[in-house]
Amino acid sequence: MAVAPAEATPKYHPGQRGRPLKTRLRLYARAMSDMLLVLLWLPATLTGLMLWEPLGMVPAGPGKGEKVLLWGLTTGQWGDIHWWVSAAAVAVTLLHVALDFKAFKGAVKYLIRARGVPS
């Protein structure tokens, strides 16, 4: 007598559409962190380039932090903006790594296996 294969347990609760709430929240958090990374690192990069002295936008000489640079803000104020935007970008980057740690760990393992550890 043949035994019927055991029914696979349903992945989702009956009557529920789509993915479970925990999975949807995790996907939403990952998508938001991806968008925030772009929205924060872009102004951090632009303000960093603007404050980079070899580029020539920063006024030279003593008291350069008090001279107006762009849009009525001084170099010192732009430096403050750059610092806070960069700090927020680093925080979101750490959140992004925490949310995607499993994928990050898998990628590192793959690179080590595929290419070997560099010597």
Residue pairs with C-beta under 8 A, 6 or more apart in sequence:
12 18
12 19
12 20
13 20
18 24
19 27
26 99
29 99
30 96
30 99
30 100
33 92
33 95
33 96
33 99
34 96
36 92
37 89
37 92
37 93
37 96
40 85
40 88
40 89
40 92
41 89
43 85
44 82
44 85
44 86
44 89
47 78
47 81
47 82
47 85
48 82
48 86
49 55
50 57
50 58
50 69
50 70
50 78
51 57
51 58
51 75
51 78
51 79
51 82
52 58
57 69
57 70
58 64
58 69
58 75
59 67
59 69
59 75
64 75
65 74
65 75
65 76
65 79
66 74
66 75
66 76
67 74
67 75
68 74
69 75
69 78
70 78
73 81
97 104
